[in-house]
Amino acid sequence: MARPRTPLLSRERIVAAALRLIDEEGLDALSTRRLASELSVSGPSLYNHFATKDELLDAVVDSVIGEVDLSMFGTAGAAGAGGGSWPEALRDWARSYRAALAAHPNIVPVLAQGPGRRPNALRLADAVFGHLVESGWPRGQATRIGALMRYFVTGSALASFAAGFPADAEVYDAADYPHLGEAHRLAGHRGTVDEGAFETGLEALLDGLALRYARLAERP
């Protein structure tokens, strides 16, 4: 029988199947046996591409990071010491980053652990840091800003604030919670509340950073 034109398995196909499984059923659903079943292959054949489950999970996380747009950092050098582009770049990047995580919320707890040896994650860190430094931020502050933005974006994607409030109005007895009389409505407006909270926090962060940047310019 003729051999297939393309291999039955590839790293890309395994990663895509693993991410789909995590998206649909959560991290606990990912196992070699289950993934092999989804791909209609034998379990051991997966080890030809990934030596361990952790290695596979790293590749899945990195594929999600690969969805983040970094094109806004391409003109870092053009910004120069004037730094005219860095707030807009951080704003656009943060929105793209959050969108990627929102599309795959079950992977966020693993992603939050840091870039490790993941190529896309390291490229992301390099792009953010490089743009900030080329825009006039000292290297130490650029490092801290990159960390701050990552904490903010991943934190916003870990859970829904609005969904955390039960929709049962009887939970919020006025004697105990005098200011939560409308809290039972929050879950029904999850998208609006969570998106608004993210945008409010993002603008507050950028406003604060702009003040710090202005003080840098005032130094002799």
N, C-alpha and C positions, 0 to 999 in steps of 0.2 A: 504494500500500500504506500502511495506517495506520501512523503512527509508534508506536514502543513507549511504553508508559505510563511506564516509568522509563528513564533513560539506560543505555546498555550499560555505561558506565564511570562510576565515581565514585572520589574519593580513597579512601574507605573500602574499596571493593572491591579497588582496586589494592594498598593497604597490606596487606589481609588475605591476598591472593594472594602478595605478596612475603614476608610473614612465614612463610607455610606452606612456601614454597620454601626459605627459609633454615633453617627447623626441620628439614626433611626431608633437605636436601642440603648445607647449609652456606653461608657467605657467598659463596664463589666461584661458586656456582650462579646467583647473582642477576645478570642482565643484561637489558637492554631487550628483546633478541630473545627470550630465554627466557620472560620475564614476559609479553610480548605473546602468545606461543604458548599459555601457560597460560590466558590470558584470552580467547583466540580473537579477538584484535583485531590491527590493524596496529601496528607499533612506534611510528610517529610520533604515533599517537593518545594515547599515554601522556604525551607532552610537553604536552598540553593541561592536564594536572593537575600534573605535576612537571617543572620545567625541566631538572633534572639527576638523575643517579643518586644523588648525595650528598644532594640534597633529599629524594628518596624514602627513602633509608636513614635519614635523620633522622626522618622520619615513622613509619617502622617501629619504630625504637628508642623513640620517644615513645609509641607504642601499647602497647608492653610496659610502660613506666613507668606508663601509665594503669591497669594491672592492680593496682598496689600500693595497698593500703588505707591511707588517710590519716585515717580517721574518728577514730582514737584521739587525734588532735591537736585535735579540735574543742573541747575543754574546757580549753585551755591557760590562758585567762584565769582560770578558776575555781580553778586550782591555786594561783595567786598566788605570793607569795614563799616560801610553805611548800614548794612544789615536790613535793607528795605524789604527783603523777601522772607525772612525767617518766620515772622508770625503767621503769614499766609501759608507758608509751607507746612508748619507744624499743624495748623488748623486742618488743612486738606488731608495731611497724612493721618492725623488722629481719627478723622471721620472714616477714611478708607480702612484703617486698622480695625476700628470698632465694627464696621460693616462685615469684614471678614470673620471676626469672632462671633458676631451675632448670627451669621449663617451657619456656624458650627459650634454652638454653645457647649456641647458636651466635651469638647477637647480643651476648653479654656483652663481647667485645673492643671493639666499637664503643661500647657504652653506657659503658664504663669511662673514655672520653675526657672526660666531663664533660657538664653540662646544655646548654651552648651556648644556642641560641635555642628549644629544645624546650619547649613550654608545660607539658606534664605534668611534665617534669623540673624546671622552674622552680617549679611549684606544690609539688612534693615538697620542694625545698630551702627554700622559703618556710615551709611547714608545720613542718618540723623546727626551723629556726632560730627561728621565732616562738614555738613552744611552749617551747623551752629558755629564751629570754630572758624570757618571761612567767612562767616557773617560778623565776626568780631568778638564772639564769646570766648573767655579764657577756657582752656581745656578742662580744668577741674569743674567749672560751672557747667560746661557743655555736657560732661558726663552725668552730673546730677540732674540736669534738665531732661536728658534722655531717660534716666531712671524714673523720674517723676512722671513723665508722660506715659511711660509703659505701665506704671502702677495705676495711673488714673484710667487708662483705656481698658486694661484687663480687669480692673475692679468693677468698672461699669458693665462689663460683659459677664461677670460671674453669676449674677442673679438679678431678678427684677425687683426693684423697690416696691412698685405698685402691687405686684402679684403677691407680695408677702402679707398683705392685709386681707383678712377674711371678708367675704362679701356679705356675711351675716350681720345685719345692723344690731342685733341683740348683743353682740360681743362687746359693743362699745357703750357700756352703761355710763350715762352722763355723770353719775356720782363719782365714778372712778376715772373717767377719761373725758373731762369737760370740753376738750378741744378737738375730739375725734368724732364728732357727730356725723360727719360726711365721709369718714374713712372707708366705710363699706363700699363706696362707689369707686375707689381707686383702682381695684382690679379690672373694672370694666373700661378703664381708660389707660391701660398699661402702656400702650405704645406712646401715647401723648406724654404721659408723665415721665416715663423713662428717657425718652428722646429729649424732652425739655430739660430734664435734670442733667443729662450729658452735655447739652449745648450750653447750659448755664455754667456748669463747672469748667468747661473748656474755655469759654470766654473769660471767666474769672482768672483762670491760670494764665492765659495769654496777657491779660491786662496787668497782672502782677509781674510777669516776666518783663513786660515792656517798661515798667517802672524801674526794675533792676537794671535793664539794659541802658536806660537813660542815665542812670547814676554812673555806669561805667564810662560813658562818654564825657562826664563832668570831671573825671579824675585827671589830674595833671600828668 
